[in-house]
Amino acid sequence: MKTAKYNQQIINLDQYDRSDYQKLYDDGKKGMLACTVCGNPVRLYLGIQEQPHFYHHLSGKEDCQEESLPTPSSPPSEKTEYIERNGFKIPKSRSITAEAVKEDTFIFPREVKVPSPFTSHPPVTPGVKLDYIKQLKQAGIHFDGNQEKAVVSTDGPLLILAGAGSGKTRVLTARTAFMLEEQKIDPGSIMLVTFTAKAAAEMKKRISHYPNMSPSKVNRLISGTFHSIFYRILCFHEREKWTSDKLMKKEWQREQILKEAGRKLQLDEKEFAYDLALQQIGLWKNTLIMPHEVKPESPWEEKVALLYKDYESAKDRQGLFDFDDMLIGCFKLFIDQPSILEIYQNRFQYLLIDEFQDINKVQYELVKMLSRKHGNVCAVGDDDQSIYSFRGSDPAYLFNFKADFKNTEVIILNQNYRSPHEIVETANTLISANQIRHEKEMRAQYSGECPPVIFHPYDEEEEATMILTDIKERIEQGERPGDFAILFRTNAASRAVFERLANSSLPFRLDQDIESFYERFMVKGMLSFLRLSLNPDDSDAIRNILPSLFLKQSAFRDLQANSILNDCSMLEALTYVKTGFAFQEQKLKRLIPIVRSLSSLSPVAAIDIVEKDLGYQDFIKKRGNEGNQLEKGSDDVRDLKVAARNFKSVAEFIEHVDHMIAMNSEIKRTSKTISDAITLSTIHRSKGLEFGNVYIIGTVDGSIPHDYALDAYRNGDRQPLEEERRLLYVAVTRAEKRLFISVPQRRRGRKANPSRFLGRI
């Protein structure tokens, strides 16, 4: 049905304002829509499998016939403004640079055109007839020809280029078992390196289930992350210096040292991005750039470079170390004491390194050092999945491998056993546009029923609604919540879909490091003005607005004192603040009545006033989001306006905000106890995982690829753009059955352009 009765009028979806579909959907859930024929309640369908339509949700009856209905009244598709002059209506003039008002129409979801039909390409036939390979096959562990070759090639340097879904974990574990059983290699001479402790435990568990693998044999393997293995070496040789009680395990411990250094530079704790400074310091350390070797490329990096020097000096004075020091410490130990290096070169005759595309400089140098004597290095990786440049990873180490390790044998695992042909071909088409990569094309083993689907919600709110509707439909058809994943580029992009799930009965899990959108620095500051309009004595809100008023946190104590002495609210106490600058003191006095007035406005209007009249926009510009290329404060405020648009009053909006903050904490607390749940994750966090159904949200320019990559490309640097394409490739290849790519027509309240990466599909 295309028509319904709403607010005493008959409306037609084809003529209704596209931007109001989400409001119609919400009002339908409140019982505010009725069938034009029978008068029963109806709701608006917003999903992926069908076009928007009204339906009888209570009785489940067939749609009523609408042919005999009168032509419905509806809002005009274009709103023309007039002014009266001498009794005539004249269209209001518009600047030639202003964008014409054009309402977006509904674009029906469409299937991705797969460039070539599925034809069976059988993998290379295995041909090895060794005893242990036969035993593995009898145990149900089978290989294609390239996999088998990788398992039995144990001498000399070996580079295994393992595409997504190609069974690399099976190859690595079987190769280790083959070395132990068939070649009788001492387990203590094999180092198996993974990037997470979970992956290391999983590999050991798999190896222990292979034929003839006794626990004593498997437990003697040296396996773990780079950090855990090299930390053990440090502890053995310099125990007193590297005891665990001197390790700064928590982020706040490192930030505390950095903030002490920042006080000398008079950096405001609330204003300066210390978390990003720590990230930058970690990047320098992982690329073996010491404090005296830093060459800052911006004023922000100049500050961080000074902090880096003080940070390292403070750690040395207190005898403390962080996780990055574990690798640097071992690197220096081997340089300073060659005899110790020789001991480990003799001991570790075989090195197996997983996820080699994620390796950084210090890790690469350690691998070269240890393998110098025997040269038996097996590196497994995929340059198409290198997505961690922000922590020093570089696919160049995969490309340099053949040059640095002479006589390297290269084996390509190009059979995808995870996804159907339609998804694999889509991924191949996407990634083939990258110029710097090893040439390879993945091949699927079967054709699926469903090609990937691209759908076009109006904005973030409707995107979340369409995805939730689709998931509910599929769960009703027998799928499990654990079969679904919703992937996004940055944490901030998850706000709408999180809120929709939080208000549903569906179980879902959240990454532990995803903070509530409303707790983000710029958002929290903006909301604090709204909170003060409701409660002028909200001390937390007063603290949070001080940075945007360019007042130090020490001013809070003066405000408390003035509030008591003058018997006034904390907000009114701003009148008595003495800064020594008459213009600033006058501004603080003018601010008070404006803040009070916010509570009577709509949330969007209140945000606009804080942004423009109270100078929040200037604060964002001045702060400049120092060092934060990925998530800008101005973007956060635009996202906040999109969220605020759904509420009529500031009080209602703040109540919603508090509920969502509480829900974020609760979901993270209970996530680990729920085994069957929808996964919400950044694309980075999803790497290595797989799901039956994957939804990639916000696939538009500015999101994927991110704005910072587009800026770099305009300035002649193509690498960030290629990494963004790899990121989309990783997201696409997480899907085992179905893939949905969302391309919103609007993002952050503005018209959005489909991601340039989608042009090929």
C-alpha angles and dihedrals in degrees: 000000000000098000135063139164112254129167091351091306135100110238131193119211094215090059099033122107106271093216090063098056091098091052089050089051092051093045090049089059087053091055095252096127124076136185112258091219109040100016093231119139116274134185135211116251113222110174144115103253097058140026118262111281141150117255140179102252100178105047097029087220124155118272114277118247112260103184096104095048120116118250105282123237115237141167114275115260091232124041112216117194120211137195124204118236124171091341094308128111110231123185110252112253119249129204113257088234094053117105114247114247106254123164114221115240126221112272112205115232113258136199120247112252107239108219096222134022119248114273121175113253104183112213119251107286115250114243107175114116100189117142098242093048087055090050091051091051091049087053089056096259106130132179138195117232097269093046091050092049090052090050096053099037098092106145124083129359115327127187114198112193100201115187123208113296093006097129099253094155090055090050094049095047095043090047090054092048090047091053092050099044108026098033097030092224115174107258089219090063094058121086114195111191125194132171098237133038088230091058091049092052091046092052093050090048091052093047091051090059093056119100116284094003107140120195091242091055095046094045091057091063113106100232135156143084123317089255097050095046097046093041088058089054091051092048092052095052102032104022098161094051096048105040114147093243088067093054116105098221098168128071092227091059091058092042090052092058091044092050091052088055089046092057089064088056090045093240113165112240093216095045107039116079099235093166090059091045089056089050091052092048089051090052091052092048094048090052090049094247107148122206094263091049098056116120106195117217098193141023088259092054089050089060092045091049089056090047089049091058093048092043093055093043092050091050092050092050092051095039092239131141138189132215094271089056090063092070096035090047092054091045090054091044091056091046095048097041111036090176090065090048089052091054091058094041088058093044101046103055095158126044122189114185123188125204091019091172088070095056120121132208100270091047092048092050091050091052091050091049096050096044097046094101104043103018094209099141122151111192117188119191150119120231088201088067099049102126107144105085089131088072097041102272115143129182086213088085088063090050092046094049096091091049095047096042109048121221093017116179114217122208121182120208100202103160115102111209095174109061138039123256093261094059095040092051091048089053092047091051092049098048096041088078091069112101099200107061143098108268109249137134122207119225125207125223097218145014120249132217096240128052115209113281127221114202131184117215118184094242144330093294095053090042090060092046094050092049093048091049091051093048092049091051093051093046088052087054091057107274121132125239088239089064091071134079129177111202128195138180099234134013092247090062091065095067100100097040091047091053093048092050093044089057093048131075093241118116115237139168131221134202110259092234096055105107120201111274088233091057094060113118100249094037092049091051093050093047090050090068089053091047091052090054087060097037117018090189096059099130095190090053091050090052091050096052095050095086092053089051088051091242123138119241089249087072088072092075090052090051091052091050094047091048090058097039094048097035093234139124123276089251093053090047087072085077090069098048112121114205100159090244114100094201091053093048090050090050091053091053092049090049096064101069090041092054091048090054094055094081091067094054133079112267092249092051090047092052090050091054093048090047098048110017098037095043100245090136090056090049091054091050094046093048087048092195086269111223093353108116094156106054119029125198092226089055090051091055091050089050089050091055090053089053093044093053090078094063133073100203137035091234092054091048094049090049089054091048093053091048092052093048089052092046091052091056092045095049092049090048094052099034094094093054095054112084099180109047143128110262122230109192146150112249089246091058093046094061111121093021130101134202136186093234124026128189116193109198132203097019095173135114109279092036104046101032092029122227093250091058091049090050091050091049091052087053092053100263110122099175099085090051091052090050090052089054089050088052091056089047090055091050093049093049093055089076119098099179116357134024127193122188116196119210108182116206090219131030126188090355094305136099110271131208120220113257111276087228090070093061092092094053 
